[in-house]
Amino acid sequence: MNRLVKKSLLLGLFFATSNSFAQLPELVSPTTATGIATTARFFGGATADNGSTYANSFAYDAAIDIDLEIQVEASHVNTVGNLYVIVIWDGSYFVRDENGAFQLWDLSIENFLAASPAKTLQASERISIVDDVAFGPAGVSDTSLGFIVAYDTMAVANEFFFNGVSLSVNIEAEVEDLPSVVQSLQLFTNRISSQIIQSNCIYCHINGGSAGGTSLAYQSSSNQNALNTNYNLLVNYINGGKGSTLLSKSKGIGHGGGVRLSSSSSDFQNFEAFVNAVLAE
């Protein structure tokens, strides 16, 4: 399906009408198509708390309302005219037709469709763009949308009145949850590396030490990468089927260095928890 057609369909799904409004911020630069001055005023805002506050940027999954309002010129009240809603998305323009669907607009007058055609203009015309919609989960994120509301009147031929600066609403990208630090690495960092490896095992299990030629030769803490190197060394050793051997040797069973950890000590319990965490991961 054409990308612009997809956007039109998405806009049609999002931008349904609603009758709930709060006081809206005023939009700057009311203007006209011909550039003549106007006393018409335009208001609009996006809110995630039903109008208590307004903002221009929202989280990926925030459910928001977007509302616009026109206060027509006094001389235009009770004249017949049209209301228009324009959405700007990624450089493309869309207009809402009278059925609520959004159509791609080529900026031509003949294709400028009215959202509310041939209506008697009131002093204040309020238009709901979206009501309680979360854009991100529905496929619109990491982007900005611009909103313009306009009107014309039979009282002034060939003229349009609109907010010259669009209401900009940014929908942020989805924030991916960072992977949690694996439990075994946390245990090793907080309870094993300094307390057991560097304070106990390192005296023999190091290059040049009496156990330096075994498969467990650790790096001293003076080495910048000691923590990661020693962690990976132990993980590979345990995953190689030697977790129980590691725990037994630390208690002095079949260990040339004798008892290093008492089975009732907190250090041994932490060491055992570390081995179990590695095996569980």
ZISULRA-V732220 format. One line per field, one symbol per residue. phi: phi as a letter, one per 20 degrees, with the letter a starting at -180 (. if undefined). A space follows every 10 residues. Layout:
phi = ???
//
This chain:
phi = .ggffgffff ffffeefbdd cdfdfeeemf bcfenffbef cccaacbdcl nfbcbdccfg dfecdcccbd dfggfefmee bcdcccddcl nddcceefen eddfdemeff deeefceldf fegcddceec cldefgfeod blbcddccdb bcbffcflcc daffdffdcd dfffefffff ffgffffffe cdgffdffeb fffdebgnef dfeefddeef ffegdgffff ffffgffffe ndfffgffff enemdfemfd cffeefffff ffffgfffff e
//
